[in-house]
Amino acid sequence: MKHEAAEPRAPARQAKEKTRTNDPDRTKANILEVATHEFSEKGLSGARIDEIAERTRTSKRMIYYYFESKEGLYRAVLEDSYRRIRNIESTLDLESKPPLEALAQHVRFTFDHQLANTDFIRLVMVENIHHGEHIAQLSKTQQESMGAIDTLRGIVERGIKDGVMRKDLDPIDLHMSISALCFFNVANRHTFSTIFKVDMESPAATAARRESVTEMILRFVAA
């Protein structure tokens, strides 16, 4: 009788696993969403697959099935995070705007995206702790990121042609400057605001900083 009572467990388990795999795209998206927060909060070494599985609609076994290892999942999270920002950038329609206006919009977008995606900022910091070891393996991410440079190159070329931008501007250096100013506002806000007793998180302070960063970049590129 004990043997007969135990028999239904296998079909039940199989039915549960089948349900999990009915929508693999949704399952993978859910895993990536939870893992993004887990890695950004605890880093690669501190994150645990068990905890990610517990918070998702799947199992530890299925996470390994999709991503092979914790490092594989971490790389997938990095790839997904960078892809999302590049996909949004491609919808900004900056080519139709005058160069200075296009650049201002690009700066404000970068500022707003980083402010709204603190997990992304922490992930970048985590990957820098690892000296870029994992992103070095993501050739597609590197190629997609060049799209941001191409966008800035187009704006700069139009700005030089119109006589409103300096002729010695380098798109990669400009991208670095924009990223640095916007990144600092999120990455260092707790230490900076504590040390210097300034408000970096209220809507008014954020709006003022957003426009200050935009103005600095516009003055930097001005002819």
Buried (B, 14 or more C-beta within 10 A) or exposed (E): EEEEEEEEEEEEEEEEBEEBEEEEEEBBEBBBBBBBBBBBEBBBEEBEBEBBBEBBBBBBEBBBBBBEEBEBBBBBBBBBBBBBBBEEBEEBEBEEBEBBEBBBBBBBBBBEBBBEBBBBBBBBBBBEEBEEEBBEEBEEBEEBBEEBBEBBBBBBBBBBEEEBBEEEBEBEEBBEBBBEBBBBBBBEBEEBBEEEEEEBEEEEBBEEBBBEBBEEBBEBBEE
